[in-house]
Amino acid sequence: MAVDCTSKGMYESLAWCPGQTSTPGIKRKVYFAPKSWIAKWPTLPELDGTAENMAATATYVGDFVMAADKKWQSIDLLTNKSSITSESQGEAPSKTFLNKGTLFHAGTDEEATGFARQANIDELIFLCQQRNGKFRVIGSEAFDPSVTISQTSGEGDTGTVGTTLEAQCTDVCPSPFYTGKIETVGGDISGADGSAIEPGD
């Protein structure tokens, strides 16, 4: 039986207009949860031509469902020292992406150090918000995430004190977009733009 390869993928033109701005960086607050707290993952569409459009192939469908009494926690960052990146890795036909986040928290006191002790041996999933409000995921249901942590007291009179998290995870997509509900300790918000979700919405 012949295989129809023309039905694979969902390619569309990529346009860019002169004068259009792409604002760099991520917002100040990043959300995280141990992978063990996630009871059910949203899903990424298959690359079989059935997705609605090209953007849909990079966007999770559904919500993260958290285990009982568990919520996404947050870390406040210095945005000028924090970023997310993705790069292709491996060889065809098994190529994937390595998604990374450099997340800098301006603190090394007991709370930050206690977090570092736990996170160093755990698997954490991160939701990072771009400047335009959209959330990206560093973490995967299929692959194991990891975090490398360092602290510095700074030096001299002008050094920067802080805790740096280097989060990374292999995935089939560059840091997928997430538009579903984010159940945080401060209330539910939308992954589409960070706006509050009222009970019953």
GIBELRA-V770741 format. One record per residue. N is the residue number from 0. RES is the residue in one letter. NEAR is the number of other ideal C-beta (glycine too) atoms within 10 Angstrom. Layout:
n=N res=RES near=NEAR
n=N res=RES near=NEAR
This chain:
n=0 res=M near=3
n=1 res=A near=4
n=2 res=V near=7
n=3 res=D near=8
n=4 res=C near=7
n=5 res=T near=7
n=6 res=S near=10
n=7 res=K near=12
n=8 res=G near=12
n=9 res=M near=18
n=10 res=Y near=9
n=11 res=E near=8
n=12 res=S near=5
n=13 res=L near=6
n=14 res=A near=6
n=15 res=W near=6
n=16 res=C near=5
n=17 res=P near=4
n=18 res=G near=4
n=19 res=Q near=7
n=20 res=T near=7
n=21 res=S near=8
n=22 res=T near=7
n=23 res=P near=9
n=24 res=G near=14
n=25 res=I near=20
n=26 res=K near=16
n=27 res=R near=13
n=28 res=K near=16
n=29 res=V near=25
n=30 res=Y near=23
n=31 res=F near=24
n=32 res=A near=23
n=33 res=P near=16
n=34 res=K near=16
n=35 res=S near=11
n=36 res=W near=18
n=37 res=I near=18
n=38 res=A near=11
n=39 res=K near=12
n=40 res=W near=18
n=41 res=P near=20
n=42 res=T near=10
n=43 res=L near=21
n=44 res=P near=17
n=45 res=E near=11
n=46 res=L near=13
n=47 res=D near=11
n=48 res=G near=14
n=49 res=T near=11
n=50 res=A near=18
n=51 res=E near=10
n=52 res=N near=9
n=53 res=M near=13
n=54 res=A near=11
n=55 res=A near=15
n=56 res=T near=20
n=57 res=A near=15
n=58 res=T near=21
n=59 res=Y near=21
n=60 res=V near=13
n=61 res=G near=13
n=62 res=D near=16
n=63 res=F near=23
n=64 res=V near=14
n=65 res=M near=17
n=66 res=A near=13
n=67 res=A near=6
n=68 res=D near=6
n=69 res=K near=16
n=70 res=K near=17
n=71 res=W near=22
n=72 res=Q near=16
n=73 res=S near=15
n=74 res=I near=20
n=75 res=D near=11
n=76 res=L near=24
n=77 res=L near=14
n=78 res=T near=15
n=79 res=N near=8
n=80 res=K near=15
n=81 res=S near=21
n=82 res=S near=16
n=83 res=I near=21
n=84 res=T near=14
n=85 res=S near=16
n=86 res=E near=9
n=87 res=S near=9
n=88 res=Q near=11
n=89 res=G near=11
n=90 res=E near=6
n=91 res=A near=5
n=92 res=P near=5
n=93 res=S near=7
n=94 res=K near=10
n=95 res=T near=15
n=96 res=F near=20
n=97 res=L near=16
n=98 res=N near=27
n=99 res=K near=17
n=100 res=G near=24
n=101 res=T near=16
n=102 res=L near=25
n=103 res=F near=17
n=104 res=H near=22
n=105 res=A near=14
n=106 res=G near=15
n=107 res=T near=16
n=108 res=D near=9
n=109 res=E near=8
n=110 res=E near=11
n=111 res=A near=18
n=112 res=T near=13
n=113 res=G near=10
n=114 res=F near=19
n=115 res=A near=18
n=116 res=R near=11
n=117 res=Q near=11
n=118 res=A near=20
n=119 res=N near=12
n=120 res=I near=7
n=121 res=D near=14
n=122 res=E near=15
n=123 res=L near=21
n=124 res=I near=23
n=125 res=F near=26
n=126 res=L near=22
n=127 res=C near=25
n=128 res=Q near=20
n=129 res=Q near=18
n=130 res=R near=13
n=131 res=N near=10
n=132 res=G near=13
n=133 res=K near=16
n=134 res=F near=27
n=135 res=R near=21
n=136 res=V near=24
n=137 res=I near=26
n=138 res=G near=26
n=139 res=S near=21
n=140 res=E near=13
n=141 res=A near=10
n=142 res=F near=14
n=143 res=D near=10
n=144 res=P near=20
n=145 res=S near=15
n=146 res=V near=21
n=147 res=T near=11
n=148 res=I near=19
n=149 res=S near=10
n=150 res=Q near=14
n=151 res=T near=12
n=152 res=S near=9
n=153 res=G near=12
n=154 res=E near=9
n=155 res=G near=5
n=156 res=D near=5
n=157 res=T near=6
n=158 res=G near=10
n=159 res=T near=12
n=160 res=V near=14
n=161 res=G near=19
n=162 res=T near=22
n=163 res=T near=17
n=164 res=L near=24
n=165 res=E near=13
n=166 res=A near=24
n=167 res=Q near=18
n=168 res=C near=25
n=169 res=T near=16
n=170 res=D near=22
n=171 res=V near=13
n=172 res=C near=19
n=173 res=P near=16
n=174 res=S near=23
n=175 res=P near=22
n=176 res=F near=19
n=177 res=Y near=23
n=178 res=T near=17
n=179 res=G near=17
n=180 res=K near=19
n=181 res=I near=23
n=182 res=E near=18
n=183 res=T near=17
n=184 res=V near=10
n=185 res=G near=12
n=186 res=G near=12
n=187 res=D near=15
n=188 res=I near=20
n=189 res=S near=17
n=190 res=G near=26
n=191 res=A near=15
n=192 res=D near=12
n=193 res=G near=16
n=194 res=S near=10
n=195 res=A near=11
n=196 res=I near=14
n=197 res=E near=8
n=198 res=P near=6
n=199 res=G near=4
n=200 res=D near=8
